[in-house]
Amino acid sequence: MKTVDIRPQGRTGDLLSTIGGTLRAERNERELTLKQVAEGAHVSVSYLAEIERGEKDPSSKVLESIAGGLGIEVSELLVRIAFALEPAPVVPVADSLAA
């Protein structure tokens, strides 16, 4: 039986892209600039931008600092990243066509 991936658009299995995308989404949701978050996190604007683009692999300490710059707990940030990495449910094609 053929299966269909019903994962919402924008989700990716690539860890760095997911971390960066989650950080960007959280920053935009809070209407913060890169500069504001970078200053609060004590990292450079360019480094934060590279992380958001999935070009740099932040350490756990850096993620903790960025969470602080965003004004959220690191545990909340990690839960959001983990949620974005969840595997997509697989639904048989017959079930998806029945809807």
mmCIF file as gemmi writes it, N, C-alpha and C atoms, coordinates in Angstrom:
data_model
loop_
_atom_site.group_PDB
_atom_site.id
_atom_site.type_symbol
_atom_site.label_atom_id
_atom_site.label_alt_id
_atom_site.label_comp_id
_atom_site.label_asym_id
_atom_site.label_entity_id
_atom_site.label_seq_id
_atom_site.pdbx_PDB_ins_code
_atom_site.Cartn_x
_atom_site.Cartn_y
_atom_site.Cartn_z
_atom_site.occupancy
_atom_site.B_iso_or_equiv
_atom_site.pdbx_formal_charge
_atom_site.auth_seq_id
_atom_site.auth_asym_id
_atom_site.pdbx_PDB_model_num
ATOM 1 N N . MET Axp A 1 ? 0.836 -1.168 0 1 0 ? 1 A 1
ATOM 2 C CA . MET Axp A 1 ? 0 0 0 1 0 ? 1 A 1
ATOM 3 C C . MET Axp A 1 ? 0.893 1.247 0 1 0 ? 1 A 1
ATOM 4 N N . LYS Axp A 2 ? 0.583 2.223 -0.834 1 0 ? 2 A 1
ATOM 5 C CA . LYS Axp A 2 ? 1.347 3.461 -0.939 1 0 ? 2 A 1
ATOM 6 C C . LYS Axp A 2 ? 1.021 4.369 0.243 1 0 ? 2 A 1
ATOM 7 N N . THR Axp A 3 ? 2.038 5.111 0.749 1 0 ? 3 A 1
ATOM 8 C CA . THR Axp A 3 ? 1.816 6.03 1.859 1 0 ? 3 A 1
ATOM 9 C C . THR Axp A 3 ? 2.09 7.46 1.425 1 0 ? 3 A 1
ATOM 10 N N . VAL Axp A 4 ? 1.539 8.391 2.176 1 0 ? 4 A 1
ATOM 11 C CA . VAL Axp A 4 ? 1.669 9.815 1.875 1 0 ? 4 A 1
ATOM 12 C C . VAL Axp A 4 ? 2.223 10.525 3.096 1 0 ? 4 A 1
ATOM 13 N N . ASP Axp A 5 ? 3.175 11.424 2.891 1 0 ? 5 A 1
ATOM 14 C CA . ASP Axp A 5 ? 3.729 12.238 3.964 1 0 ? 5 A 1
ATOM 15 C C . ASP Axp A 5 ? 2.825 13.452 4.147 1 0 ? 5 A 1
ATOM 16 N N . ILE Axp A 6 ? 2.196 13.567 5.333 1 0 ? 6 A 1
ATOM 17 C CA . ILE Axp A 6 ? 1.289 14.69 5.572 1 0 ? 6 A 1
ATOM 18 C C . ILE Axp A 6 ? 1.929 15.735 6.479 1 0 ? 6 A 1
ATOM 19 N N . ARG Axp A 7 ? 3.262 15.759 6.527 1 0 ? 7 A 1
ATOM 20 C CA . ARG Axp A 7 ? 3.973 16.734 7.347 1 0 ? 7 A 1
ATOM 21 C C . ARG Axp A 7 ? 3.683 18.139 6.836 1 0 ? 7 A 1
ATOM 22 N N . PRO Axp A 8 ? 3.397 19.096 7.741 1 0 ? 8 A 1
ATOM 23 C CA . PRO Axp A 8 ? 3.143 20.458 7.301 1 0 ? 8 A 1
ATOM 24 C C . PRO Axp A 8 ? 4.347 21.035 6.568 1 0 ? 8 A 1
ATOM 25 N N . GLN Axp A 9 ? 4.102 21.918 5.62 1 0 ? 9 A 1
ATOM 26 C CA . GLN Axp A 9 ? 5.176 22.557 4.864 1 0 ? 9 A 1
ATOM 27 C C . GLN Axp A 9 ? 6.111 23.281 5.816 1 0 ? 9 A 1
ATOM 28 N N . GLY Axp A 10 ? 7.391 23.316 5.472 1 0 ? 10 A 1
ATOM 29 C CA . GLY Axp A 10 ? 8.364 24.04 6.263 1 0 ? 10 A 1
ATOM 30 C C . GLY Axp A 10 ? 9.09 23.177 7.274 1 0 ? 10 A 1
ATOM 31 N N . ARG Axp A 11 ? 8.59 21.995 7.557 1 0 ? 11 A 1
ATOM 32 C CA . ARG Axp A 11 ? 9.296 21.106 8.479 1 0 ? 11 A 1
ATOM 33 C C . ARG Axp A 11 ? 10.401 20.404 7.727 1 0 ? 11 A 1
ATOM 34 N N . THR Axp A 12 ? 11.48 20.167 8.428 1 0 ? 12 A 1
ATOM 35 C CA . THR Axp A 12 ? 12.61 19.531 7.792 1 0 ? 12 A 1
ATOM 36 C C . THR Axp A 12 ? 13.285 18.603 8.773 1 0 ? 12 A 1
ATOM 37 N N . GLY Axp A 13 ? 13.929 17.597 8.261 1 0 ? 13 A 1
ATOM 38 C CA . GLY Axp A 13 ? 14.67 16.686 9.108 1 0 ? 13 A 1
ATOM 39 C C . GLY Axp A 13 ? 16.078 17.167 9.367 1 0 ? 13 A 1
ATOM 40 N N . ASP Axp A 14 ? 16.494 18.229 8.714 1 0 ? 14 A 1
ATOM 41 C CA . ASP Axp A 14 ? 17.843 18.758 8.875 1 0 ? 14 A 1
ATOM 42 C C . ASP Axp A 14 ? 17.925 19.546 10.18 1 0 ? 14 A 1
ATOM 43 N N . LEU Axp A 15 ? 18.743 19.062 11.102 1 0 ? 15 A 1
ATOM 44 C CA . LEU Axp A 15 ? 18.809 19.65 12.445 1 0 ? 15 A 1
ATOM 45 C C . LEU Axp A 15 ? 19.191 21.124 12.427 1 0 ? 15 A 1
ATOM 46 N N . LEU Axp A 16 ? 20.253 21.484 11.731 1 0 ? 16 A 1
ATOM 47 C CA . LEU Axp A 16 ? 20.69 22.884 11.743 1 0 ? 16 A 1
ATOM 48 C C . LEU Axp A 16 ? 19.639 23.811 11.155 1 0 ? 16 A 1
ATOM 49 N N . SER Axp A 17 ? 19.006 23.385 10.063 1 0 ? 17 A 1
ATOM 50 C CA . SER Axp A 17 ? 17.952 24.199 9.459 1 0 ? 17 A 1
ATOM 51 C C . SER Axp A 17 ? 16.762 24.338 10.399 1 0 ? 17 A 1
ATOM 52 N N . THR Axp A 18 ? 16.444 23.265 11.103 1 0 ? 18 A 1
ATOM 53 C CA . THR Axp A 18 ? 15.322 23.292 12.029 1 0 ? 18 A 1
ATOM 54 C C . THR Axp A 18 ? 15.614 24.199 13.217 1 0 ? 18 A 1
ATOM 55 N N . ILE Axp A 19 ? 16.811 24.115 13.754 1 0 ? 19 A 1
ATOM 56 C CA . ILE Axp A 19 ? 17.196 25.001 14.858 1 0 ? 19 A 1
ATOM 57 C C . ILE Axp A 19 ? 17.101 26.45 14.399 1 0 ? 19 A 1
ATOM 58 N N . GLY Axp A 20 ? 17.704 26.745 13.263 1 0 ? 20 A 1
ATOM 59 C CA . GLY Axp A 20 ? 17.695 28.113 12.753 1 0 ? 20 A 1
ATOM 60 C C . GLY Axp A 20 ? 16.304 28.625 12.461 1 0 ? 20 A 1
ATOM 61 N N . GLY Axp A 21 ? 15.501 27.797 11.83 1 0 ? 21 A 1
ATOM 62 C CA . GLY Axp A 21 ? 14.137 28.195 11.507 1 0 ? 21 A 1
ATOM 63 C C . GLY Axp A 21 ? 13.3 28.438 12.746 1 0 ? 21 A 1
ATOM 64 N N . THR Axp A 22 ? 13.508 27.604 13.756 1 0 ? 22 A 1
ATOM 65 C CA . THR Axp A 22 ? 12.779 27.767 15.016 1 0 ? 22 A 1
ATOM 66 C C . THR Axp A 22 ? 13.196 29.06 15.71 1 0 ? 22 A 1
ATOM 67 N N . LEU Axp A 23 ? 14.493 29.33 15.733 1 0 ? 23 A 1
ATOM 68 C CA . LEU Axp A 23 ? 14.972 30.569 16.35 1 0 ? 23 A 1
ATOM 69 C C . LEU Axp A 23 ? 14.412 31.789 15.623 1 0 ? 23 A 1
ATOM 70 N N . ARG Axp A 24 ? 14.445 31.756 14.303 1 0 ? 24 A 1
ATOM 71 C CA . ARG Axp A 24 ? 13.917 32.885 13.516 1 0 ? 24 A 1
ATOM 72 C C . ARG Axp A 24 ? 12.423 33.078 13.791 1 0 ? 24 A 1
ATOM 73 N N . ALA Axp A 25 ? 11.669 31.97 13.805 1 0 ? 25 A 1
ATOM 74 C CA . ALA Axp A 25 ? 10.228 32.059 14.042 1 0 ? 25 A 1
ATOM 75 C C . ALA Axp A 25 ? 9.935 32.633 15.431 1 0 ? 25 A 1
ATOM 76 N N . GLU Axp A 26 ? 10.683 32.188 16.434 1 0 ? 26 A 1
ATOM 77 C CA . GLU Axp A 26 ? 10.496 32.703 17.792 1 0 ? 26 A 1
ATOM 78 C C . GLU Axp A 26 ? 10.835 34.191 17.857 1 0 ? 26 A 1
ATOM 79 N N . ARG Axp A 27 ? 11.903 34.592 17.202 1 0 ? 27 A 1
ATOM 80 C CA . ARG Axp A 27 ? 12.307 36.004 17.196 1 0 ? 27 A 1
ATOM 81 C C . ARG Axp A 27 ? 11.257 36.854 16.498 1 0 ? 27 A 1
ATOM 82 N N . ASN Axp A 28 ? 10.786 36.395 15.346 1 0 ? 28 A 1
ATOM 83 C CA . ASN Axp A 28 ? 9.776 37.153 14.607 1 0 ? 28 A 1
ATOM 84 C C . ASN Axp A 28 ? 8.455 37.22 15.368 1 0 ? 28 A 1
ATOM 85 N N . GLU Axp A 29 ? 8.094 36.116 16.027 1 0 ? 29 A 1
ATOM 86 C CA . GLU Axp A 29 ? 6.86 36.085 16.816 1 0 ? 29 A 1
ATOM 87 C C . GLU Axp A 29 ? 6.893 37.136 17.915 1 0 ? 29 A 1
ATOM 88 N N . ARG Axp A 30 ? 8.067 37.364 18.457 1 0 ? 30 A 1
ATOM 89 C CA . ARG Axp A 30 ? 8.228 38.336 19.54 1 0 ? 30 A 1
ATOM 90 C C . ARG Axp A 30 ? 8.549 39.736 19.01 1 0 ? 30 A 1
ATOM 91 N N . GLU Axp A 31 ? 8.581 39.861 17.689 1 0 ? 31 A 1
ATOM 92 C CA . GLU Axp A 31 ? 8.873 41.129 17.01 1 0 ? 31 A 1
ATOM 93 C C . GLU Axp A 31 ? 10.188 41.737 17.485 1 0 ? 31 A 1
ATOM 94 N N . LEU Axp A 32 ? 11.212 40.876 17.576 1 0 ? 32 A 1
ATOM 95 C CA . LEU Axp A 32 ? 12.556 41.302 17.967 1 0 ? 32 A 1
ATOM 96 C C . LEU Axp A 32 ? 13.458 41.319 16.746 1 0 ? 32 A 1
ATOM 97 N N . THR Axp A 33 ? 14.428 42.21 16.746 1 0 ? 33 A 1
ATOM 98 C CA . THR Axp A 33 ? 15.408 42.252 15.659 1 0 ? 33 A 1
ATOM 99 C C . THR Axp A 33 ? 16.556 41.305 15.988 1 0 ? 33 A 1
ATOM 100 N N . LEU Axp A 34 ? 17.327 40.988 14.964 1 0 ? 34 A 1
ATOM 101 C CA . LEU Axp A 34 ? 18.53 40.184 15.187 1 0 ? 34 A 1
ATOM 102 C C . LEU Axp A 34 ? 19.425 40.871 16.215 1 0 ? 34 A 1
ATOM 103 N N . LYS Axp A 35 ? 19.55 42.176 16.098 1 0 ? 35 A 1
ATOM 104 C CA . LYS Axp A 35 ? 20.422 42.93 16.999 1 0 ? 35 A 1
ATOM 105 C C . LYS Axp A 35 ? 19.954 42.826 18.447 1 0 ? 35 A 1
ATOM 106 N N . GLN Axp A 36 ? 18.656 42.941 18.673 1 0 ? 36 A 1
ATOM 107 C CA . GLN Axp A 36 ? 18.128 42.854 20.038 1 0 ? 36 A 1
ATOM 108 C C . GLN Axp A 36 ? 18.406 41.487 20.661 1 0 ? 36 A 1
ATOM 109 N N . VAL Axp A 37 ? 18.158 40.432 19.895 1 0 ? 37 A 1
ATOM 110 C CA . VAL Axp A 37 ? 18.383 39.081 20.427 1 0 ? 37 A 1
ATOM 111 C C . VAL Axp A 37 ? 19.869 38.832 20.619 1 0 ? 37 A 1
ATOM 112 N N . ALA Axp A 38 ? 20.678 39.242 19.653 1 0 ? 38 A 1
ATOM 113 C CA . ALA Axp A 38 ? 22.127 39.038 19.751 1 0 ? 38 A 1
ATOM 114 C C . ALA Axp A 38 ? 22.698 39.744 20.982 1 0 ? 38 A 1
ATOM 115 N N . GLU Axp A 39 ? 22.248 40.965 21.222 1 0 ? 39 A 1
ATOM 116 C CA . GLU Axp A 39 ? 22.73 41.692 22.4 1 0 ? 39 A 1
ATOM 117 C C . GLU Axp A 39 ? 22.306 40.979 23.678 1 0 ? 39 A 1
ATOM 118 N N . GLY Axp A 40 ? 21.064 40.532 23.734 1 0 ? 40 A 1
ATOM 119 C CA . GLY Axp A 40 ? 20.578 39.818 24.919 1 0 ? 40 A 1
ATOM 120 C C . GLY Axp A 40 ? 21.267 38.484 25.125 1 0 ? 40 A 1
ATOM 121 N N . ALA Axp A 41 ? 21.707 37.877 24.031 1 0 ? 41 A 1
ATOM 122 C CA . ALA Axp A 41 ? 22.361 36.566 24.091 1 0 ? 41 A 1
ATOM 123 C C . ALA Axp A 41 ? 23.883 36.685 24.211 1 0 ? 41 A 1
ATOM 124 N N . HIS Axp A 42 ? 24.397 37.889 24.058 1 0 ? 42 A 1
ATOM 125 C CA . HIS Axp A 42 ? 25.844 38.137 24.106 1 0 ? 42 A 1
ATOM 126 C C . HIS Axp A 42 ? 26.585 37.391 22.995 1 0 ? 42 A 1
ATOM 127 N N . VAL Axp A 43 ? 25.984 37.412 21.797 1 0 ? 43 A 1
ATOM 128 C CA . VAL Axp A 43 ? 26.635 36.877 20.594 1 0 ? 43 A 1
ATOM 129 C C . VAL Axp A 43 ? 26.574 37.963 19.524 1 0 ? 43 A 1
ATOM 130 N N . SER Axp A 44 ? 27.371 37.815 18.489 1 0 ? 44 A 1
ATOM 131 C CA . SER Axp A 44 ? 27.353 38.819 17.423 1 0 ? 44 A 1
ATOM 132 C C . SER Axp A 44 ? 26.119 38.636 16.548 1 0 ? 44 A 1
ATOM 133 N N . VAL Axp A 45 ? 25.708 39.731 15.928 1 0 ? 45 A 1
ATOM 134 C CA . VAL Axp A 45 ? 24.562 39.696 15.023 1 0 ? 45 A 1
ATOM 135 C C . VAL Axp A 45 ? 24.844 38.741 13.867 1 0 ? 45 A 1
ATOM 136 N N . SER Axp A 46 ? 26.059 38.793 13.332 1 0 ? 46 A 1
ATOM 137 C CA . SER Axp A 46 ? 26.389 37.934 12.19 1 0 ? 46 A 1
ATOM 138 C C . SER Axp A 46 ? 26.357 36.455 12.581 1 0 ? 46 A 1
ATOM 139 N N . TYR Axp A 47 ? 26.825 36.131 13.788 1 0 ? 47 A 1
ATOM 140 C CA . TYR Axp A 47 ? 26.8 34.734 14.241 1 0 ? 47 A 1
ATOM 141 C C . TYR Axp A 47 ? 25.357 34.257 14.407 1 0 ? 47 A 1
ATOM 142 N N . LEU Axp A 48 ? 24.511 35.081 15.015 1 0 ? 48 A 1
ATOM 143 C CA . LEU Axp A 48 ? 23.11 34.719 15.177 1 0 ? 48 A 1
ATOM 144 C C . LEU Axp A 48 ? 22.439 34.536 13.818 1 0 ? 48 A 1
ATOM 145 N N . ALA Axp A 49 ? 22.742 35.422 12.875 1 0 ? 49 A 1
ATOM 146 C CA . ALA Axp A 49 ? 22.166 35.3 11.529 1 0 ? 49 A 1
ATOM 147 C C . ALA Axp A 49 ? 22.608 33.997 10.867 1 0 ? 49 A 1
ATOM 148 N N . GLU Axp A 50 ? 23.871 33.614 11.048 1 0 ? 50 A 1
ATOM 149 C CA . GLU Axp A 50 ? 24.365 32.35 10.479 1 0 ? 50 A 1
ATOM 150 C C . GLU Axp A 50 ? 23.66 31.154 11.112 1 0 ? 50 A 1
ATOM 151 N N . ILE Axp A 51 ? 23.402 31.23 12.4 1 0 ? 51 A 1
ATOM 152 C CA . ILE Axp A 51 ? 22.674 30.147 13.074 1 0 ? 51 A 1
ATOM 153 C C . ILE Axp A 51 ? 21.259 30.064 12.51 1 0 ? 51 A 1
ATOM 154 N N . GLU Axp A 52 ? 20.597 31.205 12.373 1 0 ? 52 A 1
ATOM 155 C CA . GLU Axp A 52 ? 19.228 31.211 11.843 1 0 ? 52 A 1
ATOM 156 C C . GLU Axp A 52 ? 19.161 30.667 10.417 1 0 ? 52 A 1
ATOM 157 N N . ARG Axp A 53 ? 20.218 30.871 9.636 1 0 ? 53 A 1
ATOM 158 C CA . ARG Axp A 53 ? 20.247 30.347 8.263 1 0 ? 53 A 1
ATOM 159 C C . ARG Axp A 53 ? 20.675 28.884 8.205 1 0 ? 53 A 1
ATOM 160 N N . GLY Axp A 54 ? 20.988 28.294 9.348 1 0 ? 54 A 1
ATOM 161 C CA . GLY Axp A 54 ? 21.401 26.891 9.389 1 0 ? 54 A 1
ATOM 162 C C . GLY Axp A 54 ? 22.825 26.672 8.945 1 0 ? 54 A 1
ATOM 163 N N . GLU Axp A 55 ? 23.639 27.732 8.999 1 0 ? 55 A 1
ATOM 164 C CA . GLU Axp A 55 ? 25.033 27.644 8.556 1 0 ? 55 A 1
ATOM 165 C C . GLU Axp A 55 ? 26.005 27.348 9.694 1 0 ? 55 A 1
ATOM 166 N N . LYS Axp A 56 ? 25.597 27.607 10.93 1 0 ? 56 A 1
ATOM 167 C CA . LYS Axp A 56 ? 26.447 27.361 12.095 1 0 ? 56 A 1
ATOM 168 C C . LYS Axp A 56 ? 25.733 26.427 13.053 1 0 ? 56 A 1
ATOM 169 N N . ASP Axp A 57 ? 26.517 25.627 13.745 1 0 ? 57 A 1
ATOM 170 C CA . ASP Axp A 57 ? 26.006 24.657 14.708 1 0 ? 57 A 1
ATOM 171 C C . ASP Axp A 57 ? 26.231 25.204 16.119 1 0 ? 57 A 1
ATOM 172 N N . PRO Axp A 58 ? 25.195 25.759 16.752 1 0 ? 58 A 1
ATOM 173 C CA . PRO Axp A 58 ? 25.392 26.357 18.071 1 0 ? 58 A 1
ATOM 174 C C . PRO Axp A 58 ? 25.555 25.305 19.165 1 0 ? 58 A 1
ATOM 175 N N . SER Axp A 59 ? 26.408 25.633 20.127 1 0 ? 59 A 1
ATOM 176 C CA . SER Axp A 59 ? 26.565 24.744 21.279 1 0 ? 59 A 1
ATOM 177 C C . SER Axp A 59 ? 25.345 24.884 22.182 1 0 ? 59 A 1
ATOM 178 N N . SER Axp A 60 ? 25.256 23.997 23.151 1 0 ? 60 A 1
ATOM 179 C CA . SER Axp A 60 ? 24.143 24.072 24.094 1 0 ? 60 A 1
ATOM 180 C C . SER Axp A 60 ? 24.202 25.377 24.889 1 0 ? 60 A 1
ATOM 181 N N . LYS Axp A 61 ? 25.389 25.844 25.206 1 0 ? 61 A 1
ATOM 182 C CA . LYS Axp A 61 ? 25.552 27.118 25.924 1 0 ? 61 A 1
ATOM 183 C C . LYS Axp A 61 ? 25.043 28.28 25.082 1 0 ? 61 A 1
ATOM 184 N N . VAL Axp A 62 ? 25.358 28.257 23.782 1 0 ? 62 A 1
ATOM 185 C CA . VAL Axp A 62 ? 24.899 29.328 22.89 1 0 ? 62 A 1
ATOM 186 C C . VAL Axp A 62 ? 23.376 29.285 22.774 1 0 ? 62 A 1
ATOM 187 N N . LEU Axp A 63 ? 22.791 28.094 22.63 1 0 ? 63 A 1
ATOM 188 C CA . LEU Axp A 63 ? 21.33 27.987 22.578 1 0 ? 63 A 1
ATOM 189 C C . LEU Axp A 63 ? 20.701 28.517 23.861 1 0 ? 63 A 1
ATOM 190 N N . GLU Axp A 64 ? 21.321 28.239 24.982 1 0 ? 64 A 1
ATOM 191 C CA . GLU Axp A 64 ? 20.818 28.744 26.257 1 0 ? 64 A 1
ATOM 192 C C . GLU Axp A 64 ? 20.876 30.271 26.284 1 0 ? 64 A 1
ATOM 193 N N . SER Axp A 65 ? 21.961 30.839 25.768 1 0 ? 65 A 1
ATOM 194 C CA . SER Axp A 65 ? 22.099 32.296 25.708 1 0 ? 65 A 1
ATOM 195 C C . SER Axp A 65 ? 21.069 32.912 24.775 1 0 ? 65 A 1
ATOM 196 N N . ILE Axp A 66 ? 20.857 32.276 23.624 1 0 ? 66 A 1
ATOM 197 C CA . ILE Axp A 66 ? 19.879 32.793 22.663 1 0 ? 66 A 1
ATOM 198 C C . ILE Axp A 66 ? 18.472 32.724 23.247 1 0 ? 66 A 1
ATOM 199 N N . ALA Axp A 67 ? 18.168 31.639 23.945 1 0 ? 67 A 1
ATOM 200 C CA . ALA Axp A 67 ? 16.86 31.54 24.604 1 0 ? 67 A 1
ATOM 201 C C . ALA Axp A 67 ? 16.677 32.715 25.567 1 0 ? 67 A 1
ATOM 202 N N . GLY Axp A 68 ? 17.73 33.033 26.305 1 0 ? 68 A 1
ATOM 203 C CA . GLY Axp A 68 ? 17.674 34.188 27.202 1 0 ? 68 A 1
ATOM 204 C C . GLY Axp A 68 ? 17.447 35.479 26.44 1 0 ? 68 A 1
ATOM 205 N N . GLY Axp A 69 ? 18.12 35.618 25.298 1 0 ? 69 A 1
ATOM 206 C CA . GLY Axp A 69 ? 17.934 36.802 24.463 1 0 ? 69 A 1
ATOM 207 C C . GLY Axp A 69 ? 16.529 36.906 23.908 1 0 ? 69 A 1
ATOM 208 N N . LEU Axp A 70 ? 15.886 35.754 23.72 1 0 ? 70 A 1
ATOM 209 C CA . LEU Axp A 70 ? 14.497 35.726 23.253 1 0 ? 70 A 1
ATOM 210 C C . LEU Axp A 70 ? 13.499 35.908 24.396 1 0 ? 70 A 1
ATOM 211 N N . GLY Axp A 71 ? 13.994 35.766 25.629 1 0 ? 71 A 1
ATOM 212 C CA . GLY Axp A 71 ? 13.116 35.901 26.781 1 0 ? 71 A 1
ATOM 213 C C . GLY Axp A 71 ? 12.301 34.655 27.079 1 0 ? 71 A 1
ATOM 214 N N . ILE Axp A 72 ? 12.842 33.477 26.701 1 0 ? 72 A 1
ATOM 215 C CA . ILE Axp A 72 ? 12.16 32.219 26.999 1 0 ? 72 A 1
ATOM 216 C C . ILE Axp A 72 ? 13.129 31.268 27.681 1 0 ? 72 A 1
ATOM 217 N N . GLU Axp A 73 ? 12.588 30.27 28.313 1 0 ? 73 A 1
ATOM 218 C CA . GLU Axp A 73 ? 13.413 29.247 28.944 1 0 ? 73 A 1
ATOM 219 C C . GLU Axp A 73 ? 14.032 28.367 27.861 1 0 ? 73 A 1
ATOM 220 N N . VAL Axp A 74 ? 15.237 27.902 28.097 1 0 ? 74 A 1
ATOM 221 C CA . VAL Axp A 74 ? 15.892 27.033 27.114 1 0 ? 74 A 1
ATOM 222 C C . VAL Axp A 74 ? 15.08 25.756 26.927 1 0 ? 74 A 1
ATOM 223 N N . SER Axp A 75 ? 14.433 25.271 27.976 1 0 ? 75 A 1
ATOM 224 C CA . SER Axp A 75 ? 13.614 24.053 27.86 1 0 ? 75 A 1
ATOM 225 C C . SER Axp A 75 ? 12.473 24.263 26.871 1 0 ? 75 A 1
ATOM 226 N N . GLU Axp A 76 ? 11.856 25.435 26.901 1 0 ? 76 A 1
ATOM 227 C CA . GLU Axp A 76 ? 10.773 25.742 25.963 1 0 ? 76 A 1
ATOM 228 C C . GLU Axp A 76 ? 11.306 25.775 24.532 1 0 ? 76 A 1
ATOM 229 N N . LEU Axp A 77 ? 12.468 26.392 24.354 1 0 ? 77 A 1
ATOM 230 C CA . LEU Axp A 77 ? 13.079 26.451 23.023 1 0 ? 77 A 1
ATOM 231 C C . LEU Axp A 77 ? 13.383 25.043 22.512 1 0 ? 77 A 1
ATOM 232 N N . LEU Axp A 78 ? 13.94 24.203 23.367 1 0 ? 78 A 1
ATOM 233 C CA . LEU Axp A 78 ? 14.284 22.842 22.959 1 0 ? 78 A 1
ATOM 234 C C . LEU Axp A 78 ? 13.043 22.021 22.623 1 0 ? 78 A 1
ATOM 235 N N . VAL Axp A 79 ? 11.96 22.228 23.348 1 0 ? 79 A 1
ATOM 236 C CA . VAL Axp A 79 ? 10.707 21.527 23.044 1 0 ? 79 A 1
ATOM 237 C C . VAL Axp A 79 ? 10.21 21.943 21.664 1 0 ? 79 A 1
ATOM 238 N N . ARG Axp A 80 ? 10.294 23.223 21.359 1 0 ? 80 A 1
ATOM 239 C CA . ARG Axp A 80 ? 9.84 23.705 20.048 1 0 ? 80 A 1
ATOM 240 C C . ARG Axp A 80 ? 10.703 23.143 18.919 1 0 ? 80 A 1
ATOM 241 N N . ILE Axp A 81 ? 12.005 23.06 19.146 1 0 ? 81 A 1
ATOM 242 C CA . ILE Axp A 81 ? 12.895 22.468 18.148 1 0 ? 81 A 1
ATOM 243 C C . ILE Axp A 81 ? 12.563 20.988 17.98 1 0 ? 81 A 1
ATOM 244 N N . ALA Axp A 82 ? 12.374 20.29 19.09 1 0 ? 82 A 1
ATOM 245 C CA . ALA Axp A 82 ? 12.047 18.858 19.036 1 0 ? 82 A 1
ATOM 246 C C . ALA Axp A 82 ? 10.735 18.625 18.294 1 0 ? 82 A 1
ATOM 247 N N . PHE Axp A 83 ? 9.731 19.47 18.552 1 0 ? 83 A 1
ATOM 248 C CA . PHE Axp A 83 ? 8.453 19.332 17.87 1 0 ? 83 A 1
ATOM 249 C C . PHE Axp A 83 ? 8.639 19.483 16.363 1 0 ? 83 A 1
ATOM 250 N N . ALA Axp A 84 ? 9.459 20.436 15.965 1 0 ? 84 A 1
ATOM 251 C CA . ALA Axp A 84 ? 9.696 20.668 14.54 1 0 ? 84 A 1
ATOM 252 C C . ALA Axp A 84 ? 10.43 19.491 13.89 1 0 ? 84 A 1
ATOM 253 N N . LEU Axp A 85 ? 11.129 18.712 14.688 1 0 ? 85 A 1
ATOM 254 C CA . LEU Axp A 85 ? 11.87 17.561 14.172 1 0 ? 85 A 1
ATOM 255 C C . LEU Axp A 85 ? 11.077 16.263 14.199 1 0 ? 85 A 1
ATOM 256 N N . GLU Axp A 86 ? 9.877 16.272 14.805 1 0 ? 86 A 1
ATOM 257 C CA . GLU Axp A 86 ? 9.094 15.044 14.896 1 0 ? 86 A 1
ATOM 258 C C . GLU Axp A 86 ? 8.887 14.439 13.523 1 0 ? 86 A 1
ATOM 259 N N . PRO Axp A 87 ? 9 13.131 13.434 1 0 ? 87 A 1
ATOM 260 C CA . PRO Axp A 87 ? 8.733 12.491 12.146 1 0 ? 87 A 1
ATOM 261 C C . PRO Axp A 87 ? 7.284 12.691 11.738 1 0 ? 87 A 1
ATOM 262 N N . ALA Axp A 88 ? 7.082 12.786 10.462 1 0 ? 88 A 1
ATOM 263 C CA . ALA Axp A 88 ? 5.723 12.961 9.941 1 0 ? 88 A 1
ATOM 264 C C . ALA Axp A 88 ? 4.945 11.667 10.088 1 0 ? 88 A 1
ATOM 265 N N . PRO Axp A 89 ? 3.674 11.778 10.444 1 0 ? 89 A 1
ATOM 266 C CA . PRO Axp A 89 ? 2.856 10.557 10.483 1 0 ? 89 A 1
ATOM 267 C C . PRO Axp A 89 ? 2.658 10.024 9.071 1 0 ? 89 A 1
ATOM 268 N N . VAL Axp A 90 ? 2.66 8.73 8.945 1 0 ? 90 A 1
ATOM 269 C CA . VAL Axp A 90 ? 2.461 8.101 7.639 1 0 ? 90 A 1
ATOM 270 C C . VAL Axp A 90 ? 1.016 7.624 7.573 1 0 ? 90 A 1
ATOM 271 N N . VAL Axp A 91 ? 0.343 8.063 6.541 1 0 ? 91 A 1
ATOM 272 C CA . VAL Axp A 91 ? -1.082 7.737 6.376 1 0 ? 91 A 1
ATOM 273 C C . VAL Axp A 91 ? -1.244 6.981 5.067 1 0 ? 91 A 1
ATOM 274 N N . PRO Axp A 92 ? -1.901 5.818 5.087 1 0 ? 92 A 1
ATOM 275 C CA . PRO Axp A 92 ? -2.142 5.116 3.838 1 0 ? 92 A 1
ATOM 276 C C . PRO Axp A 92 ? -2.926 6 2.869 1 0 ? 92 A 1
ATOM 277 N N . VAL Axp A 93 ? -2.624 5.899 1.596 1 0 ? 93 A 1
ATOM 278 C CA . VAL Axp A 93 ? -3.256 6.719 0.579 1 0 ? 93 A 1
ATOM 279 C C . VAL Axp A 93 ? -4.782 6.554 0.612 1 0 ? 93 A 1
ATOM 280 N N . ALA Axp A 94 ? -5.262 5.348 0.8 1 0 ? 94 A 1
ATOM 281 C CA . ALA Axp A 94 ? -6.699 5.106 0.834 1 0 ? 94 A 1
ATOM 282 C C . ALA Axp A 94 ? -7.353 5.935 1.935 1 0 ? 94 A 1
ATOM 283 N N . ASP Axp A 95 ? -6.693 6.057 3.11 1 0 ? 95 A 1
ATOM 284 C CA . ASP Axp A 95 ? -7.232 6.851 4.208 1 0 ? 95 A 1
ATOM 285 C C . ASP Axp A 95 ? -7.248 8.332 3.874 1 0 ? 95 A 1
ATOM 286 N N . SER Axp A 96 ? -6.212 8.801 3.199 1 0 ? 96 A 1
ATOM 287 C CA . SER Axp A 96 ? -6.145 10.217 2.868 1 0 ? 96 A 1
ATOM 288 C C . SER Axp A 96 ? -7.158 10.582 1.784 1 0 ? 96 A 1
ATOM 289 N N . LEU Axp A 97 ? -7.5 9.65 0.912 1 0 ? 97 A 1
ATOM 290 C CA . LEU Axp A 97 ? -8.479 9.918 -0.152 1 0 ? 97 A 1
ATOM 291 C C . LEU Axp A 97 ? -9.908 9.862 0.375 1 0 ? 97 A 1
ATOM 292 N N . ALA Axp A 98 ? -10.108 9.175 1.488 1 0 ? 98 A 1
ATOM 293 C CA . ALA Axp A 98 ? -11.448 9.032 2.044 1 0 ? 98 A 1
ATOM 294 C C . ALA Axp A 98 ? -11.962 10.331 2.638 1 0 ? 98 A 1
ATOM 295 N N . ALA Axp A 99 ? -11.076 11.242 2.952 1 0 ? 99 A 1
ATOM 296 C CA . ALA Axp A 99 ? -11.473 12.499 3.614 1 0 ? 99 A 1
ATOM 297 C C . ALA Axp A 99 ? -12.16 13.455 2.722 1 0 ? 99 A 1
